[in-house]
């Protein structure tokens, strides 16, 4: 029986463009971070808190990926940060070609950091290289401590894991020890940053990790 892999040509094209993106970012010495998470995990709030922690040292822009609307991009722009909105029209992830078109409207010469807020999804974004330097993921406490077991791929590809809304842990049946053990089993080198983005708790440690990565390039 002949099997046709329809996904492979799509990924091959994506990876080719991603290589071009990576060369472009290297030429301009811009660090690019791809943030993945579920809807409602606090992606935009975490990005805003990260911007507040880093904006005195680095010039930052944000690429917002959503199926529809520009609400999150408007929140970013309201803080005086350049933001480009990508509406995927139903696609559950961003692709490298979308990122290439988005960065064409940014002044890369003036930037140190681009944060990509990927579409809210814990599955599809893991397969698509965007040309980024690092992927990180956000899990919020209300989503449950079992997510590493249900969605191992996103934890395996992430260089850092952010646990958001830790201030709600007393309210939810979240086993922090089991969560950390599952993450370490999947990805032993990824640091876990417990934060509350809206309250500012834990942001300094996360921002320091990211700042060190930015300076390294």
N, C-alpha and C positions, 0 to 999 in steps of 0.2 A: 504494500500500500504506500502510495506517495503522500508525503505530508508537506504542506506548504506553510512556512513560518511567515505570516503576514506582519508580525511585529518587528522582525529583524530589520527589514529595509527602513522602517521608520526610525528605529534606534540608530542605525548606521548613519543616516542623514543627520539626525540630531547630534550625534557624537562628533561628526565632522564640523558642524557649525560651532559646537561647544569648544572644540580645539581653537577655532578662530577667535572666539570670545576670550578664551584664556590668554591667548597671545596679545590681544588688544588690552586686556586688563594689566598684563605684565608690562607692556610697553609704557603704560601710563602710571604704573605702580599704584593701582587701586585694588584694595582688598574687597572681595565680594563674598557676602554671607547669604546663604539660602536658608530661610527659616521655614520649617514645615510644622504643621499642627492641625488639629481638628477645628471645625468651627466652634467658636465660643470659648476656646482655651485661653484667650487673652493675647493673641499675636500682636495686634496693633498696640495694645497697652504696654506690652513688653518692649516693642520697638520704640515707643515714645519715651519710656523710662531709660532705655539704652542710649537714645539720642541725648537726653538730658545729662547723662553721666559722661558722655564722650565729646559733646559738641565744642567744648572749650579747647580741645586739642586737635580734633579732626574735622575735616569738611565731609559732610555726610549727605547722601541722597538715598531715596527709597523707591523701589519698584514694587507696586502693589498688584498682586494677581487675584482676580475675583471672577466668578462666573458672570456676574453682572454688578452694576452700580459703581460709584466712585466715592462712597462714603468714607472709607478708610484713607484714601489718598487725600481727601479734603482735610481730614483731621491732621495728617502729617504736614500739609502745606500751611495750615493755620499756625504751626509752630515755626514757620520760616524755613522749612526744609524742602528742598526740591523733591518732587514726587511725580512719578509717571505711572498712570493707571493702565493696566492690561486687563481687558475683559475677554475671557476665553470663549464666551458664547455657548457654554455648556461643557467644555473640556474640563476634566477634573485635575489638571496639572498645567504647569508652565513648561514650555520647551525652549531650547536654545535659540531658535530663530526669533521667538517673541522677545527674548532678552536682547538680542542683537538690535532689533528695531527700537526697543525702548532706550537703550544706551545711546542711540544715535541722536537723541534730543537732549542728552546730558553733556555738560562740559567736563569731560574726564580729566582735563588738565588741572582742574581746580578741586578734584575730589580725592579723598583718602579712603573712603568706605562707601560701598553700596550695599544696602540691606534689601534683599528680595523677600517679600512676603508671599510665599507660594499659596496656591489655592488650598482652602481648608480640606485636607484629605490625608489620611495616614497610609495610603497604599500607592497610588499612581506616581506621586512626585519622586518616590525613591528610585525609579527606573531611569529618570531623565537627567543627564548631566547638563548643566546650564553654563559650564565654564567657570563656576564658582571656585573659591579657594576652600570653602568649608560648608558643610551642611550642619545645621543644628535643629533640634526639635523641641517643641514646647508641649508638655502634658500638664493639664490642670488637675488638681486634687479631685474635683467632682466627677471627673471621667473614670476614676477608679484605678487601683493599683495593679489590675490584671492586664493593662494594655500592652506591656512588653510581651506577654504570652500570646496575645491575640494578633499583634502587629509587629512581629520581630524584625521585619525588614527595615523599618524606619529607624529603629534603635541601632541596628547594625551599621547603617551608613552615616549616622550622625557623629560628628566629632565632639559634640557637647549636648547634654540633655538638661533642659530647664524644667523644673517642677514648679508650676505657677499656682497661685492662690493657696499657699501653704497656711495662710491665716484661717482658712476654712477647715483645716484638718480635724479639729475637734467635733465638727458638725457631721462629717462624713466618715464612713467606715473604710478608711484608707490605711492599709498596712504599709507603713513607710519602709520597714525592714524587708518585707517581701518584695516591694517594688525595687529597692536598691539591689537586692540580690539577683533579681531577674535581669536588670539592666547590666550588671557586672558580668553575668554569665554570657549575655549576648555581645557585649562590647566592653571588655575589661579596661580599656584605656580612656573611655569617655568620662569626663568629669560630670557630676550631677550638681546643678545649682538650684537650691530651693529658694524661691523668691515669692514676693507678693508685689506684682508690678504696680498696682494702683496705690500701694502704701509705701513703696520704695524699699521694702525689706529684701536684703540679699542681692540687690542690684550691683553693689560695688564689686563683689567678688566676680560676678558674671562679666561686668564691664572691664575689669582688670584682665581677665582671660582674653577677651576679645581685643583689648588694646595691645596686649603683648603680641598677638598674632598680626595685627596691623603693622606694628613697628618692625616686625621681623622681615617684612618684604621691602 
